[in-house]
Amino acid sequence: MANKKASESTSFQAEHGYGEEARNTRTFSPNPASNFLEVPEIFDPESIEIEIVSLTGTVIKNLPINNFKVDISDLARGAYFIITYSDEKKYKQLFIKQ
């Protein structure tokens, strides 16, 4: 089962143009998080847009970046996607709000 999951992850990344390097450098942390997600330094805060999206695809909010951090303190506990749009590319990561 673990091999299948790893294969699916690699397949998703290949399909969307993200390889091993991207996975390691575009990861928002900590995960799970309570108040803030740290924005990976590879993103330029001046040129990206960030959305928080529910698991059903509903956009919860658009967020500004302050000092490479995204404030998620007002979100209810649960699982969400954080989506970034940068240089005509889209990156999506699942995170848990505690």
C-alpha positions as a Markdown table, in Angstrom:
| # | Residue | x | y | z |
|---|---|---|---|---|
| 1 | Met | 0.0 | 0.0 | 0.0 |
| 2 | Ala | 2.8 | 2.4 | 0.8 |
| 3 | Asn | 4.4 | 1.9 | -2.6 |
| 4 | Lys | 1.1 | 2.6 | -4.3 |
| 5 | Lys | 0.7 | 5.9 | -2.4 |
| 6 | Ala | 4.3 | 6.9 | -3.2 |
| 7 | Ser | 3.6 | 6.1 | -6.8 |
| 8 | Glu | 0.4 | 8.1 | -6.9 |
| 9 | Ser | 2.2 | 11.1 | -5.3 |
| 10 | Thr | 5.0 | 10.9 | -7.9 |
| 11 | Ser | 2.5 | 10.6 | -10.6 |
| 12 | Phe | 0.6 | 13.7 | -9.4 |
| 13 | Gln | 3.8 | 15.7 | -9.3 |
| 14 | Ala | 4.9 | 14.6 | -12.7 |
| 15 | Glu | 1.5 | 15.4 | -14.1 |
| 16 | His | 1.6 | 18.9 | -12.6 |
| 17 | Gly | 5.3 | 19.6 | -13.3 |
| 18 | Tyr | 6.6 | 19.1 | -9.8 |
| 19 | Gly | 9.5 | 16.7 | -9.1 |
| 20 | Glu | 11.5 | 15.8 | -6.1 |
| 21 | Glu | 13.1 | 19.2 | -5.8 |
| 22 | Ala | 9.8 | 21.0 | -5.9 |
| 23 | Arg | 8.3 | 18.8 | -3.3 |
| 24 | Asn | 11.1 | 19.4 | -0.9 |
| 25 | Thr | 11.3 | 23.2 | -1.4 |
| 26 | Arg | 7.7 | 24.2 | -1.7 |
| 27 | Thr | 6.4 | 22.6 | 1.5 |
| 28 | Phe | 4.5 | 24.9 | 3.8 |
| 29 | Ser | 5.2 | 24.1 | 7.5 |
| 30 | Pro | 4.5 | 23.2 | 10.2 |
| 31 | Asn | 1.9 | 20.6 | 9.3 |
| 32 | Pro | -0.3 | 20.3 | 11.3 |
| 33 | Ala | -0.5 | 24.0 | 12.3 |
| 34 | Ser | -2.4 | 26.1 | 14.8 |
| 35 | Asn | -1.9 | 29.7 | 13.9 |
| 36 | Phe | 0.5 | 30.2 | 11.0 |
| 37 | Leu | 2.0 | 28.4 | 8.0 |
| 38 | Glu | 5.5 | 29.3 | 7.0 |
| 39 | Val | 5.8 | 30.2 | 3.3 |
| 40 | Pro | 8.8 | 28.5 | 1.7 |
| 41 | Glu | 11.4 | 31.0 | 0.7 |
| 42 | Ile | 11.4 | 29.8 | -2.9 |
| 43 | Phe | 8.1 | 31.8 | -3.3 |
| 44 | Asp | 8.3 | 35.5 | -3.9 |
| 45 | Pro | 5.7 | 37.1 | -1.6 |
| 46 | Glu | 5.3 | 39.9 | -4.0 |
| 47 | Ser | 4.4 | 37.7 | -6.9 |
| 48 | Ile | 2.2 | 34.9 | -5.5 |
| 49 | Glu | -1.4 | 34.5 | -4.6 |
| 50 | Ile | -2.5 | 32.2 | -1.9 |
| 51 | Glu | -5.9 | 30.6 | -1.3 |
| 52 | Ile | -7.2 | 28.3 | 1.4 |
| 53 | Val | -9.6 | 25.8 | 0.0 |
| 54 | Ser | -11.9 | 23.2 | 1.7 |
| 55 | Leu | -11.7 | 19.6 | 0.8 |
| 56 | Thr | -14.9 | 20.0 | -1.2 |
| 57 | Gly | -13.2 | 22.8 | -3.4 |
| 58 | Thr | -14.8 | 25.8 | -1.8 |
| 59 | Val | -12.5 | 28.8 | -1.6 |
| 60 | Ile | -12.4 | 29.8 | 2.1 |
| 61 | Lys | -10.2 | 32.8 | 1.8 |
| 62 | Asn | -7.5 | 34.6 | -0.1 |
| 63 | Leu | -4.5 | 35.4 | 2.1 |
| 64 | Pro | -1.8 | 38.0 | 2.2 |
| 65 | Ile | 1.7 | 36.9 | 3.2 |
| 66 | Asn | 3.4 | 38.7 | 6.1 |
| 67 | Asn | 7.1 | 38.0 | 6.8 |
| 68 | Phe | 6.8 | 34.6 | 5.0 |
| 69 | Lys | 3.9 | 33.6 | 7.2 |
| 70 | Val | 0.2 | 33.0 | 6.4 |
| 71 | Asp | -2.2 | 33.5 | 9.3 |
| 72 | Ile | -4.6 | 30.6 | 9.6 |
| 73 | Ser | -5.6 | 31.2 | 13.2 |
| 74 | Asp | -9.3 | 32.0 | 12.4 |
| 75 | Leu | -9.9 | 28.7 | 10.5 |
| 76 | Ala | -11.9 | 26.0 | 12.2 |
| 77 | Arg | -10.0 | 22.7 | 13.0 |
| 78 | Gly | -9.8 | 20.4 | 10.0 |
| 79 | Ala | -8.1 | 19.6 | 6.7 |
| 80 | Tyr | -7.6 | 22.2 | 4.0 |
| 81 | Phe | -5.6 | 22.8 | 0.9 |
| 82 | Ile | -3.3 | 25.8 | 0.5 |
| 83 | Ile | -3.0 | 26.7 | -3.1 |
| 84 | Thr | -0.4 | 29.1 | -4.5 |
| 85 | Tyr | -0.4 | 30.7 | -7.9 |
| 86 | Ser | 3.0 | 31.9 | -9.1 |
| 87 | Asp | 4.6 | 32.4 | -12.5 |
| 88 | Glu | 1.6 | 30.7 | -14.2 |
| 89 | Lys | 2.1 | 27.6 | -12.1 |
| 90 | Lys | -0.2 | 26.2 | -9.4 |
| 91 | Tyr | 1.0 | 24.4 | -6.3 |
| 92 | Lys | -1.4 | 22.6 | -3.9 |
| 93 | Gln | -0.7 | 21.2 | -0.5 |
| 94 | Leu | -2.9 | 19.5 | 2.0 |
| 95 | Phe | -2.5 | 20.8 | 5.6 |
| 96 | Ile | -4.2 | 20.2 | 8.9 |
| 97 | Lys | -5.4 | 23.1 | 11.1 |
| 98 | Gln | -5.3 | 22.1 | 14.8 |
